[in-house]
Amino acid sequence: MLKTAAAGKVYIMYYKKGAILPVDEMYEPLFCGAFPGKAQLPYLQDDSGVNISGKNEFYSELTGVFWVWKNTKQEFTGICHYRRYFTVYPEPWYHRLKYVVTHPFKALIGPNPLIYTKRVSKYASKILTLEQTNAILKDFDVILPVARPFRYSVKTHYEKYHDIRDLTRIEEILQEKYPEMVPCWQQVLADNKLFANNMFVMKSPYYEEFMAWLFEMLFEFEARSHLENYRGYQQRILGFVAERILTLWITYKKLNVKQLQLLYFKQLKRE
C-alpha cells in the first residue's frame, strides 16, 4: 500500500490541472491519466503503485478509481470529480424556478440530480463534509448521486448516444459469469433511471466487493472489444459501461442507498 488511512476518504478525480477547492479534510485530489505538467504536481497521481493509468483514454476517471482500490485502504471510500461534489443541502428554490422557466415542457419530479452554479466561493462551503458523511453512513450502506431520470429507457438512451452492441456484450459476460444477475440487468435497461458520473461513497466491505466485481466486468469487456474503434467522445467507453453496471450492482444487491444531489461548478470546467 502506498497510502493508508484509518478514517474515510473521498478522492477527487482530476484529468488536468485545476483549482483545488477549500474542502473538508476527508478529500484528497488525485490526478489521472497523462497531461502536460502532471509530474510536477504535488498531489497523488494514478501512475504510481499498482495502476492502469495508461488506459485513461478509455477508462476516464476509472483509472483513478482503480488506483484508489489497489493502493489505499480506509473505513469508507468515496469518489467525486473536480467539478462535481455531493451535497446535503437542497437546491435553492430559485434554481428550480429557473429550470421550470427554461424547460417549460419537461416536468421535474423530485430533486434535480445536478445543481449548476458558477459561484464557487458561495457553494464550496456546501460540499459534503466528513461529519455529514459519517452521520449518513450510520444508517445507509452507500451514498450515490440522485438517480438521473431519462425520458425513455436506459437501453434506448444508450442506443441514442452510443453503440447498442456494448450492452449486448455486457449481457453476454453476465450470462457466462453471473447468470443470476441477468434478469436484474434486463430490468435496469428497461427502467429509465441511472446512477451516473461513477461517483459514490461506500463502506469498506461493500466497496471491496464492488471494486473486485466492477473491474472483473470492465476488464472482460475490454478483452472482448476493439477499443481502437472507439473515437472522440466514445473513447470513454469504459466509463459509460461502468455507470450502467454500477446501477446494476446497486439494484441487484438491494443496498440501503442515500441519494444526494451534486454541486456542479460550471466555472471549473473552463479552467
C-alpha positions as a Markdown table, in Angstrom:
| # | Residue | x | y | z |
|---|---|---|---|---|
| 1 | Met | 0.0 | 0.0 | 0.0 |
| 2 | Leu | 1.3 | 3.5 | -0.9 |
| 3 | Lys | -1.1 | 5.3 | 1.4 |
| 4 | Thr | -3.3 | 4.1 | 4.2 |
| 5 | Ala | -5.8 | 5.9 | 6.3 |
| 6 | Ala | -7.9 | 4.7 | 9.2 |
| 7 | Ala | -10.7 | 7.2 | 8.6 |
| 8 | Gly | -12.7 | 7.5 | 5.5 |
| 9 | Lys | -11.5 | 9.4 | 2.3 |
| 10 | Val | -13.2 | 10.8 | -0.7 |
| 11 | Tyr | -10.8 | 11.1 | -3.7 |
| 12 | Ile | -11.3 | 14.0 | -6.2 |
| 13 | Met | -10.6 | 12.9 | -9.7 |
| 14 | Tyr | -8.7 | 15.4 | -12.0 |
| 15 | Tyr | -7.7 | 14.8 | -15.6 |
| 16 | Lys | -5.9 | 18.2 | -15.9 |
| 17 | Lys | -4.6 | 20.9 | -13.8 |
| 18 | Gly | -7.4 | 22.6 | -11.9 |
| 19 | Ala | -8.5 | 24.6 | -8.9 |
| 20 | Ile | -8.2 | 22.7 | -5.6 |
| 21 | Leu | -11.2 | 23.9 | -3.6 |
| 22 | Pro | -11.2 | 24.6 | 0.1 |
| 23 | Val | -12.9 | 21.3 | 1.1 |
| 24 | Asp | -13.1 | 19.1 | 4.2 |
| 25 | Glu | -10.2 | 17.1 | 5.5 |
| 26 | Met | -11.6 | 13.9 | 4.1 |
| 27 | Tyr | -10.9 | 14.9 | 0.5 |
| 28 | Glu | -7.8 | 14.0 | -1.4 |
| 29 | Pro | -7.1 | 15.2 | -5.0 |
| 30 | Leu | -5.9 | 12.5 | -7.4 |
| 31 | Phe | -4.6 | 13.3 | -10.9 |
| 32 | Cys | -5.4 | 10.7 | -13.5 |
| 33 | Gly | -4.0 | 9.8 | -16.9 |
| 34 | Ala | -1.3 | 11.8 | -18.7 |
| 35 | Phe | -1.2 | 15.6 | -19.3 |
| 36 | Pro | 1.5 | 18.3 | -19.6 |
| 37 | Gly | 2.9 | 19.2 | -16.2 |
| 38 | Lys | 1.3 | 16.4 | -14.3 |
| 39 | Ala | 4.6 | 15.0 | -12.9 |
| 40 | Gln | 5.4 | 18.3 | -11.2 |
| 41 | Leu | 2.1 | 18.5 | -9.3 |
| 42 | Pro | 2.5 | 17.9 | -5.5 |
| 43 | Tyr | -0.6 | 15.6 | -5.3 |
| 44 | Leu | -1.4 | 12.0 | -5.6 |
| 45 | Gln | -1.2 | 10.6 | -9.1 |
| 46 | Asp | -2.6 | 7.4 | -10.6 |
| 47 | Asp | 0.6 | 6.3 | -12.3 |
| 48 | Ser | 2.3 | 5.1 | -9.2 |
| 49 | Gly | 2.0 | 1.8 | -7.4 |
| 50 | Val | -0.4 | -0.7 | -8.9 |
| 51 | Asn | -2.1 | 1.2 | -11.7 |
| 52 | Ile | -3.8 | 1.2 | -15.1 |
| 53 | Ser | -3.1 | 4.9 | -15.7 |
| 54 | Gly | -2.1 | 4.2 | -19.3 |
| 55 | Lys | -5.7 | 3.2 | -20.1 |
| 56 | Asn | -7.1 | 6.5 | -19.1 |
| 57 | Glu | -8.3 | 7.5 | -22.6 |
| 58 | Phe | -10.7 | 4.6 | -22.5 |
| 59 | Tyr | -11.3 | 4.3 | -18.7 |
| 60 | Ser | -11.5 | 8.0 | -17.9 |
| 61 | Glu | -11.8 | 8.6 | -14.1 |
| 62 | Leu | -11.8 | 4.8 | -13.6 |
| 63 | Thr | -8.0 | 4.7 | -13.7 |
| 64 | Gly | -8.1 | 6.8 | -10.6 |
| 65 | Val | -10.8 | 4.6 | -9.1 |
| 66 | Phe | -8.6 | 1.5 | -9.7 |
| 67 | Trp | -5.6 | 3.2 | -8.2 |
| 68 | Val | -7.5 | 4.1 | -5.0 |
| 69 | Trp | -8.7 | 0.5 | -4.7 |
| 70 | Lys | -5.3 | -1.1 | -5.2 |
| 71 | Asn | -3.2 | 1.5 | -3.2 |
| 72 | Thr | -5.3 | 2.7 | -0.3 |
| 73 | Lys | -7.4 | 1.4 | 2.5 |
| 74 | Gln | -9.9 | 3.2 | 4.8 |
| 75 | Glu | -13.1 | 2.8 | 6.7 |
| 76 | Phe | -15.1 | 4.2 | 3.8 |
| 77 | Thr | -14.1 | 5.2 | 0.3 |
| 78 | Gly | -15.6 | 7.9 | -1.9 |
| 79 | Ile | -15.1 | 9.1 | -5.5 |
| 80 | Cys | -16.1 | 12.6 | -6.8 |
| 81 | His | -14.9 | 14.8 | -9.6 |
| 82 | Tyr | -13.0 | 18.1 | -9.5 |
| 83 | Arg | -16.2 | 20.0 | -10.6 |
| 84 | Arg | -18.9 | 17.6 | -9.1 |
| 85 | Tyr | -19.4 | 17.1 | -5.4 |
| 86 | Phe | -22.1 | 15.6 | -3.2 |
| 87 | Thr | -24.1 | 18.0 | -1.0 |
| 88 | Val | -26.7 | 17.5 | 1.7 |
| 89 | Tyr | -28.2 | 21.0 | 1.1 |
| 90 | Pro | -31.3 | 21.2 | -1.0 |
| 91 | Glu | -31.3 | 23.1 | -4.3 |
| 92 | Pro | -32.3 | 26.7 | -3.8 |
| 93 | Trp | -35.9 | 27.5 | -4.8 |
| 94 | Tyr | -34.8 | 30.0 | -7.4 |
| 95 | His | -32.7 | 27.3 | -9.2 |
| 96 | Arg | -35.9 | 25.2 | -9.5 |
| 97 | Leu | -37.8 | 28.2 | -10.8 |
| 98 | Lys | -35.2 | 28.8 | -13.4 |
| 99 | Tyr | -35.5 | 25.2 | -14.5 |
| 100 | Val | -39.2 | 25.5 | -14.9 |
| 101 | Val | -38.8 | 28.6 | -17.0 |
| 102 | Thr | -36.1 | 27.2 | -19.2 |
| 103 | His | -37.7 | 23.7 | -19.6 |
| 104 | Pro | -41.4 | 24.5 | -19.9 |
| 105 | Phe | -42.3 | 21.2 | -21.4 |
| 106 | Lys | -40.2 | 19.0 | -19.2 |
| 107 | Ala | -41.6 | 18.2 | -15.8 |
| 108 | Leu | -39.1 | 17.8 | -12.9 |
| 109 | Ile | -40.3 | 15.2 | -10.4 |
| 110 | Gly | -38.2 | 15.1 | -7.3 |
| 111 | Pro | -34.8 | 16.8 | -6.8 |
| 112 | Asn | -32.7 | 17.9 | -9.8 |
| 113 | Pro | -29.7 | 15.5 | -9.9 |
| 114 | Leu | -27.3 | 18.4 | -10.6 |
| 115 | Ile | -27.2 | 21.9 | -9.0 |
| 116 | Tyr | -25.4 | 24.0 | -11.5 |
| 117 | Thr | -23.5 | 27.1 | -10.2 |
| 118 | Lys | -20.7 | 29.4 | -11.2 |
| 119 | Arg | -20.4 | 30.8 | -7.7 |
| 120 | Val | -17.5 | 28.7 | -6.3 |
| 121 | Ser | -16.9 | 30.9 | -3.2 |
| 122 | Lys | -20.6 | 30.6 | -2.1 |
| 123 | Tyr | -21.2 | 27.0 | -2.7 |
| 124 | Ala | -17.8 | 25.4 | -1.8 |
| 125 | Ser | -19.0 | 25.5 | 1.9 |
| 126 | Lys | -22.0 | 23.3 | 0.9 |
| 127 | Ile | -19.8 | 20.4 | -0.2 |
| 128 | Leu | -20.4 | 17.2 | 1.8 |
| 129 | Thr | -18.2 | 17.0 | 4.9 |
| 130 | Leu | -16.7 | 14.2 | 7.0 |
| 131 | Glu | -19.2 | 14.8 | 9.8 |
| 132 | Gln | -22.2 | 14.7 | 7.4 |
| 133 | Thr | -20.8 | 11.5 | 5.7 |
| 134 | Asn | -20.3 | 9.7 | 9.0 |
| 135 | Ala | -23.9 | 10.6 | 10.0 |
| 136 | Ile | -25.3 | 9.3 | 6.8 |
| 137 | Leu | -23.3 | 6.0 | 6.8 |
| 138 | Lys | -24.7 | 5.2 | 10.2 |
| 139 | Asp | -28.0 | 4.5 | 8.5 |
| 140 | Phe | -27.0 | 3.8 | 4.9 |
| 141 | Asp | -24.7 | 1.4 | 3.1 |
| 142 | Val | -23.7 | 3.8 | 0.3 |
| 143 | Ile | -24.1 | 7.4 | -0.9 |
| 144 | Leu | -24.9 | 7.9 | -4.6 |
| 145 | Pro | -25.9 | 10.8 | -6.8 |
| 146 | Val | -29.6 | 11.3 | -7.2 |
| 147 | Ala | -30.6 | 8.8 | -10.0 |
| 148 | Arg | -30.8 | 10.6 | -13.3 |
| 149 | Pro | -34.2 | 10.2 | -14.9 |
| 150 | Phe | -34.4 | 9.7 | -18.7 |
| 151 | Arg | -37.4 | 10.4 | -21.0 |
| 152 | Tyr | -37.0 | 6.9 | -22.2 |
| 153 | Ser | -35.4 | 3.6 | -21.1 |
| 154 | Val | -31.8 | 3.2 | -20.1 |
| 155 | Lys | -31.4 | 1.0 | -23.1 |
| 156 | Thr | -33.0 | 3.4 | -25.5 |
| 157 | His | -30.9 | 6.3 | -24.1 |
| 158 | Tyr | -27.7 | 4.2 | -24.6 |
| 159 | Glu | -28.7 | 3.4 | -28.2 |
| 160 | Lys | -29.2 | 7.1 | -28.9 |
| 161 | Tyr | -25.8 | 8.1 | -27.8 |
| 162 | His | -23.5 | 5.0 | -28.0 |
| 163 | Asp | -23.2 | 1.6 | -29.7 |
| 164 | Ile | -26.0 | -0.7 | -28.6 |
| 165 | Arg | -23.7 | -3.7 | -29.1 |
| 166 | Asp | -21.9 | -2.6 | -25.9 |
| 167 | Leu | -25.0 | -3.6 | -23.9 |
| 168 | Thr | -25.2 | -6.9 | -25.7 |
| 169 | Arg | -21.6 | -7.6 | -24.8 |
| 170 | Ile | -22.3 | -6.9 | -21.1 |
| 171 | Glu | -25.2 | -9.3 | -21.1 |
| 172 | Glu | -23.1 | -12.0 | -22.7 |
| 173 | Ile | -20.5 | -11.6 | -19.9 |
| 174 | Leu | -23.2 | -11.7 | -17.3 |
| 175 | Gln | -24.7 | -14.9 | -18.8 |
| 176 | Glu | -21.3 | -16.6 | -18.6 |
| 177 | Lys | -20.1 | -15.3 | -15.2 |
| 178 | Tyr | -23.1 | -14.1 | -13.3 |
| 179 | Pro | -26.3 | -15.6 | -14.8 |
| 180 | Glu | -28.3 | -14.8 | -11.7 |
| 181 | Met | -27.9 | -11.1 | -12.4 |
| 182 | Val | -29.2 | -11.2 | -16.0 |
| 183 | Pro | -32.9 | -10.6 | -15.1 |
| 184 | Cys | -31.9 | -7.6 | -12.9 |
| 185 | Trp | -29.8 | -6.3 | -15.8 |
| 186 | Gln | -32.7 | -6.5 | -18.2 |
| 187 | Gln | -34.9 | -4.7 | -15.7 |
| 188 | Val | -32.2 | -1.9 | -15.3 |
| 189 | Leu | -32.2 | -1.5 | -19.1 |
| 190 | Ala | -36.0 | -1.3 | -19.2 |
| 191 | Asp | -36.1 | 1.3 | -16.4 |
| 192 | Asn | -35.5 | 5.0 | -17.0 |
| 193 | Lys | -33.1 | 5.8 | -14.2 |
| 194 | Leu | -29.3 | 5.7 | -14.0 |
| 195 | Phe | -26.8 | 6.3 | -11.2 |
| 196 | Ala | -24.5 | 8.5 | -13.4 |
| 197 | Asn | -21.0 | 10.0 | -13.0 |
| 198 | Asn | -19.3 | 7.0 | -11.4 |
| 199 | Met | -19.5 | 8.7 | -8.1 |
| 200 | Phe | -20.1 | 7.1 | -4.7 |
| 201 | Val | -19.2 | 6.8 | -1.1 |
| 202 | Met | -19.2 | 3.2 | 0.3 |
| 203 | Lys | -18.5 | 1.4 | 3.5 |
| 204 | Ser | -15.4 | -0.7 | 3.2 |
| 205 | Pro | -17.0 | -4.3 | 2.9 |
| 206 | Tyr | -19.4 | -3.2 | 0.1 |
| 207 | Tyr | -16.6 | -1.2 | -1.6 |
| 208 | Glu | -14.1 | -4.0 | -1.7 |
| 209 | Glu | -16.8 | -6.4 | -3.1 |
| 210 | Phe | -17.9 | -3.9 | -5.7 |
| 211 | Met | -14.4 | -3.0 | -6.8 |
| 212 | Ala | -13.5 | -6.6 | -7.4 |
| 213 | Trp | -16.7 | -7.3 | -9.4 |
| 214 | Leu | -16.6 | -3.9 | -11.3 |
| 215 | Phe | -13.1 | -4.4 | -12.6 |
| 216 | Glu | -13.6 | -8.0 | -13.4 |
| 217 | Met | -16.5 | -6.9 | -15.6 |
| 218 | Leu | -14.7 | -4.0 | -17.2 |
| 219 | Phe | -11.5 | -6.0 | -18.0 |
| 220 | Glu | -13.6 | -8.7 | -19.5 |
| 221 | Phe | -15.5 | -6.1 | -21.6 |
| 222 | Glu | -12.2 | -4.6 | -22.7 |
| 223 | Ala | -10.8 | -8.1 | -23.7 |
| 224 | Arg | -13.9 | -8.7 | -25.9 |
| 225 | Ser | -13.9 | -5.2 | -27.5 |
| 226 | His | -11.8 | -3.4 | -30.2 |
| 227 | Leu | -11.1 | -0.2 | -28.3 |
| 228 | Glu | -9.2 | 1.3 | -31.2 |
| 229 | Asn | -12.6 | 1.6 | -32.9 |
| 230 | Tyr | -13.9 | 4.0 | -30.3 |
| 231 | Arg | -13.1 | 7.6 | -31.3 |
| 232 | Gly | -13.5 | 11.0 | -29.7 |
| 233 | Tyr | -16.2 | 11.2 | -27.1 |
| 234 | Gln | -16.8 | 7.4 | -27.4 |
| 235 | Gln | -13.3 | 6.7 | -26.3 |
| 236 | Arg | -14.5 | 7.0 | -22.7 |
| 237 | Ile | -16.4 | 3.7 | -23.3 |
| 238 | Leu | -15.4 | 2.0 | -20.1 |
| 239 | Gly | -16.7 | 5.0 | -18.1 |
| 240 | Phe | -20.1 | 4.7 | -19.9 |
| 241 | Val | -20.2 | 1.0 | -19.2 |
| 242 | Ala | -19.3 | 1.4 | -15.6 |
| 243 | Glu | -22.3 | 3.7 | -14.9 |
| 244 | Arg | -24.7 | 1.1 | -16.2 |
| 245 | Ile | -23.2 | -1.8 | -14.3 |
| 246 | Leu | -22.8 | 0.2 | -11.1 |
| 247 | Thr | -26.6 | 0.8 | -11.4 |
| 248 | Leu | -27.0 | -3.0 | -11.9 |
| 249 | Trp | -24.9 | -3.9 | -8.9 |
| 250 | Ile | -26.6 | -1.5 | -6.5 |
| 251 | Thr | -30.0 | -2.6 | -7.7 |
| 252 | Tyr | -29.2 | -6.3 | -7.5 |
| 253 | Lys | -27.6 | -6.1 | -4.1 |
| 254 | Lys | -30.6 | -4.1 | -2.7 |
| 255 | Leu | -28.3 | -1.9 | -0.7 |
| 256 | Asn | -29.7 | 0.9 | 1.5 |
| 257 | Val | -28.8 | 3.9 | -0.6 |
| 258 | Lys | -28.8 | 7.6 | 0.3 |
| 259 | Gln | -29.1 | 9.7 | -2.8 |
| 260 | Leu | -27.6 | 13.2 | -2.7 |
| 261 | Gln | -27.7 | 16.0 | -5.2 |
| 262 | Leu | -24.4 | 17.1 | -6.8 |
| 263 | Leu | -23.0 | 20.5 | -6.9 |
| 264 | Tyr | -21.7 | 21.2 | -10.4 |
| 265 | Phe | -19.2 | 24.1 | -10.6 |
| 266 | Lys | -19.5 | 25.1 | -14.2 |
| 267 | Gln | -16.7 | 27.7 | -13.9 |
| 268 | Leu | -14.1 | 25.0 | -13.1 |
| 269 | Lys | -14.8 | 23.2 | -16.4 |
| 270 | Arg | -13.3 | 26.1 | -18.4 |
| 271 | Glu | -10.1 | 26.4 | -16.3 |
